[in-house]
Each structure stands twice: as C-alpha cells, then as structure tokens.
Amino acid sequence: MNENKIKQMSLEELVALRTLIDEQIVIKQKEQKKALVSEFKAMAAKLGLSLEDVVGLEAVKTRKGSGQKVAPKYRHPQNTELTWTGRGRKPLWVEEFLSKGGRLEALTI
C-alpha cells in the first residue's frame, strides 16, 4: 500500500487497517517464535540436550513459583492481627497511622 492511498483513507478505514495490522503482527510474532523454538530444540537435540537444559527453564520455574512467605515487619498498634511485610502498597491502616502523624518505625515488630 502506498502513502497516497493511506492519506486518502477515512479515519474509520485507518483504524480498521491499524487493527488488522496489529492482529497480523501478533500472528507473525507467534509464528516466528514457534519456528525459533523448534530450531533451538533441534540444535539442542543434536548435542543430546533438551531446550530446558540449555536455557535453564526449570530453575526459573522453581524460583518464580516457590511462593516463600516473608515475615511481617510492621504490626498495628492495637490490633496485633494486622501486619504488613513492608513490601508492596501500604495497607490502609498504615496509611491512616502515618496521616495522623505517626512514624513507620513505631510500627516495627
């Protein structure tokens, strides 16, 4: 498609074309990824290895899926059942405590 044809298209036609292009990009990427994985598997097999042996996928899966709990670092001053590890977004009770002039160090376990 040449530039002049694109310039003559309506907004609706351009949006439809962009949607079609985005869909085709995703399809082509999946096809190329599949071909690349097959090629890598074949190369690994020539060496007597699996693809997982080469790229260490098992180690990544184990590490990511370990789900280790982190010990709480902060505790609510009155309700000791409310705790926070200090990771992620602050719980509402921590935000409220801080907004009233409290210091985070005062909640440390």
C-alpha positions in Angstrom: 0.0 0.0 0.0 1.5 3.3 -1.0 1.5 6.5 1.0 -1.1 8.3 -1.1 -3.7 5.6 -0.6 -3.2 5.8 3.1 -3.6 9.6 3.1 -6.9 9.3 1.2 -8.4 6.8 3.7 -11.0 7.9 6.2 -10.4 7.7 9.9 -12.6 4.6 10.2 -10.7 2.9 7.4 -7.3 3.8 9.1 -8.5 2.5 12.5 -9.7 -0.7 10.8 -6.4 -1.0 9.0 -4.4 -0.5 12.2 -6.4 -3.2 14.0 -5.8 -5.6 11.1 -2.1 -4.7 11.2 -1.8 -5.2 14.9 -3.5 -8.6 14.6 -1.2 -9.7 11.9 1.9 -8.5 13.9 0.8 -10.8 16.8 0.2 -13.7 14.4 3.6 -13.3 12.7 5.4 -13.0 16.1 3.8 -16.2 17.3 4.7 -18.0 14.1 8.3 -16.8 14.3 8.6 -17.7 17.9 7.3 -21.2 17.2 9.8 -21.6 14.4 12.6 -20.3 16.6 11.8 -22.6 19.5 11.7 -25.6 17.0 15.1 -24.6 15.7 16.6 -24.2 19.1 15.1 -27.6 20.2 16.7 -29.2 17.1 20.1 -27.6 17.9 19.9 -28.7 21.5 18.9 -32.3 20.5 22.0 -32.5 18.3 24.0 -32.0 21.4 21.9 -34.5 23.4 20.3 -31.8 25.4 16.7 -30.5 25.9 15.9 -26.9 25.4 15.2 -26.7 29.2 18.8 -27.9 29.8 20.2 -25.2 27.6 18.2 -22.2 28.9 17.6 -23.4 32.5 13.8 -23.1 32.4 13.4 -25.4 35.3 15.5 -23.2 37.6 13.4 -20.2 36.6 10.1 -22.0 37.2 11.2 -23.2 40.6 12.5 -19.8 41.7 9.4 -18.0 40.5 6.9 -20.4 41.8 8.4 -21.0 45.2 6.0 -18.7 46.9 8.1 -18.2 50.0 6.3 -16.2 52.7 8.0 -13.1 54.0 7.9 -12.4 57.7 5.9 -9.3 58.8 7.9 -6.3 59.6 5.1 -4.0 60.9 2.2 -4.5 63.2 -0.9 -2.5 64.0 -0.5 -0.9 67.5 -4.0 -2.0 68.8 -5.0 -5.0 66.5 -2.0 -7.3 66.5 -3.6 -9.5 63.8 -3.0 -6.7 61.3 0.6 -7.0 60.0 2.5 -5.8 56.9 5.7 -7.2 55.4 6.8 -3.7 54.2 6.5 -4.9 50.6 4.0 -3.6 48.1 1.4 -1.0 48.7 0.9 0.2 52.3 -2.2 -1.2 53.9 -4.9 1.4 54.8 -4.2 1.1 58.5 -0.6 2.0 57.9 -1.6 5.0 55.7 -4.1 6.1 58.3 -1.5 5.8 61.1 1.0 7.9 59.0 -1.5 10.5 58.1 -2.2 11.1 61.8 1.5 12.0 62.3 2.7 8.5 63.3 6.1 7.2 62.2 6.6 4.0 60.4 9.3 3.0 62.8 6.7 3.0 65.6 5.0 0.0 64.0 8.2 -2.1 63.6 7.9 -5.6 65.1 
